[in-house]
Amino acid sequence: MRRVDVWAIVDNVAASQGVTREDIFGRSRLKRIAQARFLAWAAVYLSYPSTSLTDLGLLFGRERSTISHGLFRAKAERAAPFVRRAA
């Protein structure tokens, strides 16, 4: 995994979500920033599937379990438009 490629992925996600790279690597818990952060984690993980969650955590300054939860949330948010809510 080349750091330059990761920066490009993070910058693309940040631009598409209307946040900055600093927001993605920061600690803000605002929903729009957290969602962008989860999407960035997922984008990097999908681009480098052999990368461990521990390595992703080191890259983003988070614990492995936090990365795991974020990937789960990103997957759930991508599926959300197709989920029908019970009336």
Secondary structure, DSSP 8 states (H G I E B T S, - for coil): --HHHHHHHHHHHHHHHT--HHHHHS----HHHHHHHHHHHHHHHHHSTTS-HHHHHHHHT--HHHHHHHHHHHHHHHHGGG-----
